Amino acid sequence: MAQGKRKNEILLEELIAAAGRLNIEVRAERLLREVGYHAQSGRCRLKKKDLIIIDRDSPLRDQVEFLSAELSKHSQNR
């Protein structure tokens, strides 16, 4: 189990590095959760720079899948 977690950690680090090469900043943030409000990872543009915010409290596998999907979308739109 720990080996699978480490594999996902390495993959996430590689995806973050790939995003950097595409001039996309990636931040892992604790997203606020309140009654009736569910924040989730997402992508936006801030001060003319692409930004991806990942919910650091979500499972590591979900973080990897989300970032992978966002980078794939970016590649398709180029």
Residue pairs with C-beta under 8 A, 6 or more apart in sequence:
5 60
8 60
8 61
8 63
8 64
9 60
11 64
12 60
12 63
12 64
12 67
15 26
15 64
15 67
15 68
15 71
16 26
16 67
18 71
19 25
19 26
19 52
19 67
19 71
20 26
22 50
22 71
22 74
23 49
23 50
24 50
24 51
24 52
24 71
24 74
25 49
25 50
25 51
25 52
26 51
26 52
26 53
26 54
26 67
27 51
27 52
27 53
27 54
28 53
28 54
28 55
28 56
28 63
29 53
29 54
29 55
29 56
30 55
30 56
30 57
31 39
31 40
31 41
31 53
31 55
31 57
32 39
33 39
39 55
40 55
40 58
41 52
41 53
41 54
41 55
41 58
41 63
41 66
42 52
42 53
43 50
43 51
43 52
43 53
43 70
44 50
44 51
44 53
45 51
50 74
52 67
52 70
54 63
54 66
54 67
55 63
56 63
58 66
